[in-house]
Amino acid sequence: MRESVYILMLMLIAVPIAGELKFHPFQDDFRVSFGTTAFFFFLLWLRKVPAYVSGGLTGCLVVLFRVALDWAVSDRFDLVSSIHMHLPAFFFYVTYSCLFSLFRVNEWHHRPLLVGGLATLAEIGGNLVELWFRASSWEAVLQLSVIWPVSAIALIRSFFVLSFFNVIQLRQAKWMEEQQRIRSERMLMLIASLYEESIHLKKTLQQVEEITRECYDLYRKMKDTARDENDEAFARQALRIAGQVHEVKKDNQRIYAGLSKLISDENARDYLPLRELIHIIVRANEKYARLLGKDIRFEARVDMPHLSCHIYTTLSLVNNLVANAVEAIRERGTVAVSATMDERQEWLRLSVSDDGPGIAVKDKELLFKPGFTTKYDVSGHPSTGIGLSYVREVVETLQGNIEICENTDGYATVFIIRLPAAHLVQKG
């Protein structure tokens, strides 16, 4: 409502001022001005305030503004004559707004031609009423020499304003669509990260379960073989450790349950066209490269643009490899992402290539080991070293494979993932 009040106040200021940009088609006090143009534009914009209310207030302000202008510029100002000359303009705005409201023009924004036609009729009606007040005779108004120019001006002006208004609406809709796309991409990348973390958490739960079991087994063995109080104390300590680890497991299970509610592997909405997913990854890493101060060109090739793949699995796998490529390139370079299917449409091949410094021979065997890293931040702290180990773990879980190639097609490093289409591609 506050926005509507601001728009109404702007209308009450803009319309009287715009009304002074005018010409007189009939060589009398009747004027054709930009005031009507501005008035129609604001009526289209101001949808929460009844048009007849806006029209009445605008008509009053227009008359007061013109009377005040006469007083300011005239040496012999006559208040009664000035009001008599400008009062018909009040009835123009009232008639226009009442017809606008009667026709319910703002309910037909989805049909612009109808809006333009109804607005033209409303303006013609308002002009004829104003002319009648000035001429005091319908015979002088209802003539072809009067109706024709009034109608032509109303038609041109209404559709001009409507076109301008629709251009603004279209630009606003595109801007909102772009903002929604950005928000959606951020949310997808966030959930993809959560998906990745859920995989690690699930693995941690299994490890915690094994540790708990081993601690409890150790407790039983120590208790059975205890010979004195010290041995029993150690046995009780092993039991306490088992209990503490079990508490950690329960906390992790609650976190994992919460993540699982956000991520559903079988829901149809969790699939998107592969080309769109690859473009999301490219746009995200373009921003990442700029953040790191690197000049990196990205290339994307998807042979099956409409093939729908699981969002979070695809994003987390490919984004890990692309982010690694961005980090590997020192200052400037190229990262290429491609996706192809084999002839039988059974295997999906995802590859990420970069022309960075490549991989040292001594690092190849350790590359997929959890915790191994060759990357350090500006403070000298190492990265977690779990990205590639996660990628390999997920790929192997999906019964696929990952390999590293060097000096292929002009790229120093190429990561290639092959996955069964049945485990990643939407069925049907």
N, C-alpha and C positions, 0 to 999 in steps of 0.2 A: 504494500500500500504506500509505503514511503516513496518508492520509485515512481509510482503513479502521480503522487503529489508533485515530485520534482519535474516530471514531464509536463504536467498541467501548468506549473509556474513558468516553465520554459515556453510553452505555447502562448501564454498570456503576454509574454514579453516579445516573442519573435513575430507573432502574427500582426500586431499593430505596426511594428517597424517595417516588416516586409510589405505591408499595404501601401507604403509610401513610394514603392517602386511600381509606377502605374502609367497607364495611358487612358484617354477618354475616347471610346469608339463612337459615341453619339454626340460629341461636342457639347456635353452638359456636365452635371455633377456626377453622373454615373461613371465609375472607374473600373478598369480591369487591371488587377495588380497581382503581385506575388503573395499577397496576404491569403488569398483563397488557396493558392498552391501549398503554402506552409500549413494552412488550416487542415486541408485534406490529409497531408502527410502525418500531422500529429494525431488526427482522428484514427488513422490506421495503426499508429504506434500505441495510442492510449486506449487499451481495450478494457481496462477495469473500471473506468469512469464512464457513466452514461453520456452518449454523444450530445444529448440535449442540454445537459449540465455544462459541458465544455463550450457548447455553442452560445448559451446565454451569457456565461462569464466572458467569453471572448468578444461577443458583440458589445457588451458594456465597456470593456477595456478599449476596444477600437474607437468607439464614439468618444470616450473621455480623452484618449490620446489625440485624436484629430481636433477636438475642441481646444485642448491645451496647446496644440501646435498652432492653431489659428490665433490664439491669444498671444503666443510668443512672437509671431512674425507680423501680425497685423497692427497697423497704427490706429485703426478705428474698429476695435473689436466689439462685436455685438453678440452676446451670449445666446440670445434667443435665435437669431439668424443662423449662428454656427450650429446649434443643436438641431434646428430644423433641416439644415443641409446634410448633416451626417447621421441623423437618426435612422434613415432607411437602411444604412449599412448594418445596424443592429438586427433588423428584421431579416436581412440576408443571412446572417450567421445563424440566427435562430431557426429559420426555415430550412436552411441547408442541413443543420445538425438534426432537426426533427425528422426530416426525410431520411437522412443517413441512418438514424436509429430505427425508424419505421421499416426500412428495407433490410435491417439487420446485416449491414454490409460486412461488419467484422466477423460474421459467422461464415463468410464465403471466401476466406483467404486461399483456400485450396482451389478456387476457380477464379483466376485473375481476370478473365474476360468479363465475367459477371460482375465482379467488383468494379471494374472500370465503367461498365454500362450503368450500374446503379448510381455510382458517384457522379457520372455525367448527368443523369436525371435529377439528382439532388441539387447539383449546382445550377442547372437550368431553372429548376423550381425556385431556388433562392434568388437568382438574378431577376426572374420575372416578378417576384414579390417586391424586390427592391425597386424595380422600375415602376411598378404600380404605385408604390408610395411616393415616388418622385413625380409621376405624371398624373396621379389621382384619377386615372381612367384606364380601364382594361382595353378600350378600343385603340388607344395609342400604343399599348404594349403588345397586343396580340396581332402583330403584323409580321409578314414574312421578312421584311427588311430589318426587323428587330430580332425575331426569333432565330433566324438563320445564323447571323454572326455570333449571337449568344451561345447557340448550340455548338457551333464549330469551335469556339474558344473553349467551351466546357469540355468537349470531347478531347481536344488536343491536350489541354491542361491535365485532365484526369488521368489519361493514359501515360503522360509524361511522368507525373508523380508516382503512379503505380509502378512503372518500370524502374524508377529510381529506388522506390521502397523495396521492390522485389530483389534488386541487385544487392541492396544492403542485407536483406534477409538471407539471401543465398550465401553471401560472404560470411555472415554470422553462423549459418548452419555448417558451412565448411570448416570454419574455425572450431566450432563445438565438436564436429566430427573428428577433427585432428586432435583436439585435446582428449577426446574419449579414446582415440586410438593409442595415444601416448600413455594414458592411464591404464588401458588394458594391457599394453605391452609391459609396462612396469609390473603390473600384477602377475602376468604370466611368468616373467623372469623371477619374481619373488617366490611364486609357488614352485617354480622349477628348482630354485635353490633349496626350498623346504623339502621338496621331493628328494633331492640329493642328500640332504641331512637326514631324512627319514631312513634312507638306505643304510647310512653309517650307524644310525641309532639302532636299527634292527640288528645289525651285525654286533653292536656293542651289547645288546640284550642277550644275544646268544653267548657271547664271551663271559658276561657277568653270571649267566646261569651255570656255565661250566666252572667258573671260579667258586661259586657258592657250593656246588656239588663237591668239588675237590676239597674245599675247606672243611665241609661237614665230614667227608670221608677221613680226612686227616684227624679231625676231632675224635671220631670213633676209634680209630687205630691207636691214637695216643691214650685214650681213656682205657682201652682194653689192655694196653701194655704198661700202664702207669705203675710205678713201684713205690713212689713216695708222693708227698704233697707238692713238690716242685713239678713233677710230671703232670699231676692233675691240674695244677695252675696253668701250665702250658696248654693243656687240652681245653680248659675253659676259655683261654685266650683265643684259641683257634675257633671255638664255637662263637665267641663274640664277633670275631672277624667275619665269619660266615653270616651272622645276623646283620652286620652292618652292610656287607655287600648285597644281601637280600633287600635291605631298605633302599639302597641305590637302584637296584633293579626295579623295585616297585615305582620309584619316582620316574625312572626312565620309561616305564610302561605307560604311565599317565601322560607323559609328554608325547610318546609315540601314538597313543590313542587319539590325542588332540590333533596331531598332524594328519593322522589317517582320515579324520573327518573332513579335512580340507582337500584331501587328494583321493580321488576315486579312479582306479585304473580302468574300469569297465564302462564308465559313463560316456555316452555318445558325445556330450559337449566337451569332453577332454581330448577331442581330435580336431585338428586344423589342417588345411592344405599345406603340403610340405614346403612349397615356395614361400608361403606367408611365414612359416616358422623360420626358414633360412633368412628371410629379410629382417625379421625381428632380431635375430642373432647378429646380423651384420650391422643394423642400426645401433644396437646396444654397444657393440665393440668399436664402432666409429667414435662414439662418445668416450669410451674407455681409452682409446688411442689418443684422443685430444687431451684427456685428463693427464695422461702420461707425457704429453708434449711430443708425441711422435707423429710423423707424417706417413700414414699407412693407407694404401689404396686397397679396397676390397673388391673382389670379384665373386659373383655367385652364378652357378649354373645348375638348374634343376630340370631334368628331362621329363619329369612327371609332375607338372605344376599343380594338378588337381588331386593328386594322391594324398589322402588324409592320413596323418600319422599321429601317434600319441604325443600330446603336447609336451608333457613334463619330461618324459624319457628322452625325446628328441632334443629338446632345448638343453637339458642338463648335459647330455653326452657331447653334442656338437659345440655348445658354448664353452665347455671346458677346454676343448682342443683349440678353438679360435682364440680364447683369452690367453692360452699358453703361447700361441703363435705371436700374438700382439706383444706379449712380454718378452719373447725371445728376440724380436727385431730391435736393433739398437736405436736407430734414429728414424729411418725411413725404409719403406719396403712394400711388399704386396702379400696379401693373404687371400687365397682362393678357396672357396667352398663349393663342392659339387655333390650332386645326388643322382644316382642312376639305378636302374633295375636291370637284372639279367634278362635274357631272352624269354625265359619261362615265367618271368614275373614272380619268382620264388625268393630271390635274395635282393635286399636293398644295400647298395654300396654308398657310404658316406665318406668323403675325403676332405681333409683340411691340409692345405699346402702353404708354405711360407718360404721366402727367400732370405731368411735370417742366417745366422752363422752356422747352423746345423748342430748336430749332436756329437759330442766327443765320444770317441771309441770306448773309453773307460766308463762312460755313463750309461751305455746302452743296456747292459745287463741289469743295472739297478733302477732303470727309468720307471718301472711299474711297481717298485717296492714301496709300501706305505711309509711315509715319512721322508723319503729321499727327495731332495730338491737341489737345484743349482741356482735358485732365484733368491735374492735378498733385497729388502727394501732400502730406502735411503739411510735408515738408521743402522743397517747391518743385520737386521733380524731376518731369519730365514722364513720362507713361506711354509705352510703346513705340510706340503708334499703329499697330499691325499687326492689331488685332482685326477691324475692319470691312473692311480691304483683304483679309484672309484670307477673310472671309465671302463677299465678292463674287467672289474668285478661285475658290473652291470651287463657288459657285452657278453661275458661268459655265462651269466645267469640266463640271458636271453638266447643262449646256444649259438652265439655268433663268435667272431674273432676280430682281433685288432692287430695291425702290423705297421711297422715303420719302414718307409722307403727313403732313400737319399738320392739327391741329384736326379730327380725325375721330372721331365718336362720343364726344365729350367728352374725348378724349386729345390732348395737345399734340403728341406724336410717335408715329408708327406705322411700323414697319419691316415690310414684306411681302415674303416670299420665295415664289416660285412655282417648283416643281421638277417635272420629269416623274416620275410615279409609278414608272415602270419603272427609274429610276436610284436610287431610295431605298427603295422598298417591296419586301418579300420576295415573290418569285414563288411562285405556287401557294398 
